[in-house]
Amino acid sequence: MRNGFGCILAYDVAAFIDSALQLASHLANVGDAKTLVIHPASTTHQQLTDEEQLSARVNKEMLRVSIGYEHIDDIKEDFTIAFEKIKEIN
C-alpha cells in the first residue's frame, strides 16, 4: 500500500466461509489489491503432505485473508454476514 501497509490474517474455521462471502474473492493470488480469501491446504500448499503442511502451520480448517483496498466497513459486513450464514448451517 502506498502510504500504509497491507494485512494478511489466518483463521481456523470449521466450515468454509468463502462461498458465503460476497465482497472477498476466493483466489490463490495473494498479491492482488482486493480482499482475497484462500484455503492454503487445497491451493498454495496442496503439493505438501499432511505432515509438511502441519510443519508449515497449515491445517485443513485454515483460511487466509488478505485485506485489500475496499472500505473496512464493507469488509467487516461481508465477513459478519458470512459468519452468520455458517451459524445457520451449524
Buried (B, 14 or more C-beta within 10 A) or exposed (E): EEEEEEEEEEEEBEBBBBEBBEBBBBBEEBEEEEBBBBBBBEBBBEEBEEEEBEEEEBBEEBBBBBBBEBEEEEBEEBBEBBBEBBEEEE
